[in-house]
């Protein structure tokens, strides 16, 4: 025999479960969106850097020079093809691009700065403009200001 108090509180329990589910799903969606954003926000610029180092590896120096917005016909005013080959050619410390690695990647204004290190060279900052995808030297290896070093923290403690 069902009493009149048997259904008391059932609606409240349903509402509580519904609210918990909405909150949990909302947090999960925000977490996944944040991870996706920080993972893929520099994807195009990373691809440009990979293309640059692939061209260097294949010894296609004219094509790599073109990624800087320079060609043999219209060389850059302050970065001649000879200087480019001196910096990135076969006799440079970056002659073996497989050994070069990216230490840091910072979003800086309208572009991304990649801190590149090779075994026999000093660190160099390369800047990829987000709009034009042109590569250039950055005045620094890291963007000025404080840096959120989440990846370094995880690598140090869990990697």
Secondary structure, DSSP 4 states (H G I P E B T S, - for coil): ---TTTTTTHHHHHHHHHHHHHHHHHHHHHHHHHHHHHHHTTHHHHHHHHHHHHHHHTT-HHHHHHTTT--SSS-BTTB-HHHHHHHHSTTSTTSSGGG-EEEEEEEETTEEEEEEE-TTS--EEEEEETTT--EEE-SSSS-SS----HHHHHHHHH-
